Amino acid sequence: MIHQLRIYEIFDRNKEAFHNRFRDHAWRIMRSYGFNILGTWETRLGDRTEFVYLLAWPDERTMRHAWEQFRANEEWKEIKKITNAQHGDLVGEIQDRILIPTSYSPAIHAAR
């Protein structure tokens, strides 16, 4: 098992629109492709607002395939187009990290 940490820069001016889109649309579509979202958070880094979420995957190959399917989803493309037209860009910089547990990680021992 691996985990994926996603960090999105979001904007205070349209933060509510971002959360509505993620909660009502992205999450639903992601689940249809096997995304296992473990948690979502909002944080601040200086004057920057960030949306952070953590996913669990059986392996990197499965993760990459699911992301390809999600990004190619026509409904998702249309939702992004509409919400961006209504509210402007909802996401700035995106950081993506694959978290591979160390041999002594409590996560490995908890999974057994």
Secondary structure, 3 states (H helix, E strand, C coil): CEEEEEEEEECHHHHHHHHHHHHHHHHHHHHHCCCEEEEEEEEEECCEEEEEEEEEECCHHHHHHHHHHHHHCHHHHHHHHHHHHHHCCCEEEEEEEEECCCCCCHHHHHHC
